[in-house]
């Protein structure tokens, strides 16, 4: 209840030292306040002993009123902080995702594509101040979503990405070129492509190195990720009669040299993800490498709480005056 209360003038609390001094003064001076009469016997006098004993409460009430006034002078208030942020150096990011049949391999759990979508979704949620777009590619490429600041749209589109939307194959050059096309008109301070594949370039009419040169021309940095275990992986090799995939162990082939060249020439970095944990680490590292500078503005609103203390002090003083001039009048 009181954890958010602050005091604008806390120096007034030094006045509370007056209270113990006033108690000492009252202790030594209270006998002088009542006239004394020495007689041999008080027999025949009617003395209200209870009222006499309670008379010091009048001074306590006055001290409480004084404490309330001092606390009011300290100006208790509740601080309401509203924060607004302004992106001073935003980043536009396009995530180019391989959706070929090999992305259904089960060396990552439950498969490469599902593992990627989960990790990429977490990455998107950690970039609230950046614009993000999605490009899918297999034997050809397409824009799933243009760059947008609406993360709900991006996350929804990411969940929908699946194998079968495009002719099968791995057109790395096409995926990279489409991503460059989405970013070339961007006015952002930093433009980034995160390109992920689990194979070698075997489709499309744009060479990966040509697409990389386009990225350099437009000042676009590219991070490349090779996805797949070292050695063999349980991969789809044919269709069953019911239309489902038949799986068998196949050699993992990733053109790491090409991915390294793309990353190097564009100023990015190449990563190799051999399992779910490594994939998460890679996206975390990219998240740390590409930081958005944020300028934060804070607005303070104060709600004064001293009025209730002033009313309390007034009520206590009125109570003390009323008791002093009624019940305790005979003893003053």
N, C-alpha and C positions, 0 to 999 in steps of 0.2 A: 504493500500500500504506500509506504513512504520511500521506496527505493529510488523513485524518479524525482524526488523533491530536492531542489537546490536552493541556495540562499544568495541573493544578490549582494547583500551587505553583511557578511558574516562577522565583521569586526564589532558589530553591536553586541555580540554574545559576551564580550568582555564585561558588559554591564551586569551580567548575571552574578559576578563576584560581589555585587552589592547585597545580594540576598543573604548569604551567611553572615555578613557584617551586620545587616539589619537584625538578624536573629540574635546575635550576640548583644547588640544594643538593647533589644527588647528584654532579653534575659536579665540584664543588670539594671534596667530602668523601670521594669514593670511595677515594682513596689512603690515607686514615686508617683505613679499615675493615680493611685487610690489613697484618699485621706484616711489616716488611722485615728482611732479613738480608743483610749485605754480605759476600761471599766472593769469593775471587780467581777461582774457576771453578765452573761448574755442571755440569761434566762428571761423569757418574756418577749424576746426578739424572734421574728419569723424570718429565717434565712433560707433562700433558695440555693442550696449547696450545689445542685447539678448545674444551674445556670452560671454560678460562680466558677465552676471548674471548666465550663465550656467557653468562657470568655476569651481565652487565648486564641480560639479558632478565628476570631475576627481579624487578628493580625495575620494568621495563615492565609485567610481569604485575600487580604490585601497584598500579601507577597505573591500569591498565585496570579493576581491581576497584573502586578508589576512584571512577572515573568512572561505573561502573555503579551504585554506591550513591548517588551524587549525583543521577543521573538518576532513580532510583527514588524519592528524596525529593521530586523535582519532580512525582511522581504522573502519569505518562502515562496517558491514558484516551481511549477512543473514545466520542464523543457520539452517541447515537441520539435523533433528534427525531421525535416523533409530533405531528401537527397536527390539531386538530379545529376545525371552524368552526360557528358558530351564527348563523343568520340573525336579525338583530334587527329589521329592517324589510323583510319580504318583499313582493313585488309579485305580484299575480294578474293575468294577461294573457289576454285572449281575442282571437284573430286571426279576424276575419270576412272570409272570402274569397269573392269573386264567382266562380261556376263556370258562368256563362252561356256560350252559344255564342260570343259576341264575344271571350271570353278565349282563343279558339283563333287569334286574329289573329296574323299573323307579323311584326309590326313589332318585336317582341322575339324573341330567338332561344332555342330553336326556335319557341316561341310564348309568348304572355303568361302563360298558366297554368303552363307548365313553368318559365319563368324565375322566376316568383313562388315556386313550390314550392322551387326550388333556394336562392334567397336567404332565404326564410322558414325553411328548414331550418337554414341557417347561423346565423340569428338565434336560433333555439331552442337550439342547442348552446352559444351564448354566455350563456345564462341558466340556469346549473345550479342556482341557489338559488331560483328562482321557480316558481310553478305556472302552467301554460299550458293553455288549452283552444282548441278549433277549432270554428268555426261556418261552414257553407257556405250560400250562398244564390244563387238564380237567380230564378225566378218565385215561389218560396217559400223558406223557410229551415229549417234543421235543425241540431242539435248533433252534430258529428262526434265530438268527445270533450269531456267536462266538464273543468274545470280539474284538473290533476293534476301532481304533481312527477315522475312517471315519464316522462322525456323519450323513452324508446324507444317508448312507446305513442303519444305525440304525433307523433313523426317517422314512425312507421309509418302512422298515420292520414293524415298530410299527403301521403305518397306515394300513398295510395289515392284522394285527392280527384280527381275528373274530371268532365268535362261529361257530362250524360245522367242523372245521379242525380235531378235535379229537372226540373220543367216549366220551359221556357226563359222568360227574362225577366230583369229586374233590379229586385228588391224590396229597395232599400237600407234602407227603414224596417223591413222584416221582419228583415233581417240584423242591424241594429243593436239592435232590440228583443230578439231571441233572445240576443244577446251580453250585453245588460243583465241579462236573466233569469238567465244563468249566473253573473253576478257580484254580484247584489243581496244575497245572503246571505253573501258573503265577509267575513271578519273581518280581511283584510289591511290594512295601513296604507295601501297604494296600490293602486287598481284601475284597469286600463287596457284599452281596446279599440283594436285596430289594424284599421281598416276599409278594405278595398281594393275599388275598382270601376273599371270602364273604360267606364261608360255613364251613363245617366240613370235616375231612378226611374220605372218604368213598370208595376210589378206590386205585388201585395200589398195588404192592407187596413189597414196601419199607416203613417201618414205619417212620413217621416224626421224632421220637426221634433218630432213627438210622441215618437218614440223618443229623440231628443236630450234632450228635457225629462225623460224617465225617467232617462236617464244622469245628468243634473244632480242629480235628486232623491236618487239613491243614491251620489252622490259619485264617479262614474266618469268618468275623463278619456278622451277619444277622439282618436286620431290618425287622420286620413283621408289616403288615397293615391289619386290619380287616375292610372290606368295607361294609357298609349298615346301614340303620337307626335302631334306637331302636324300637322294636315292629313289625309292619307289613309293608310289601312293595308290591307294584303292580308288580307281577312276572309272567313269563310264566309258565303255568300249563299244556297246551296241544296244539295240532296242530289243526288249522282250516282246512276245506276241500281244501282250496287253498294253503296250505303249510305254511301259516303265523301262528304266535303264538297266542294263546288265553291267555289273562292275567286275573289274579285274585289276591286278597289280600292273602299273605302268611306270616307266621311267619318268621322273620329273625333269622337264626341260624348260629352263628359264634362260633367256638371253641376258645374263647379268652384265656382260660387257656393254651391250647396247644401253641398258638402263643406267649404268654408271656414266656413260658418255653423255646421255641426255641430261642427267643431273648436273654433271660437271660443267657442261657448256652453258647451262642456264643459271648457274650459281646456286643450285640446290644440293641435294644429298641423296645417295642411294641407300636403301635399307633392304634387308632380307628377313622375311617373317617365316619361320619354320613351324610355329605352333601358335595357339591362341594367345598365350601369354606374351610371346615376342611381338605379335601384332599389336597388342594393347600398348606395349612399351614404345613401339615405333610411333604410334599416333600421339602418345603422351609427349614424346620428344619433339615431334613436329609442333605440337601445341606450345611447348616452351620456347622453341626457336622462333616462332612467329607470334610475337606479342603485339597487341593493340594498345596504344597509349590512350589512356582515359583521363579526361579532366573532370574533376568532381566538384560540384557546387552544393553547398549545404545552406539551408534556410532554417533559421531558428525562430520559433514562436513560443512565447512565454505566457503562462496562465498564472496570474498573481493569486496567492492564497492567504495574504495577510488580513483580509477583511474579516474573516471568521474569527481570527484572534482578537481583533479590535472589539468585535461584538462580545466575545467571551470576556475580555477584560472589563468592558462596560457593565456587563451583567454581574460580574463578581463584585465590582465596586458598588453597584446599586444594592446588591445583597448585603454587603458589609455595612453600608450606610443604614439600610432598613433595620437590620438586626441591632445595630448600635443604638438606634433611636426608638427601639420597641422593647424587645425581650431583655436586652442587656443594658437598658437605659439606667436602671437603678444601681448598676455596678460600675458606672463610668465616672 
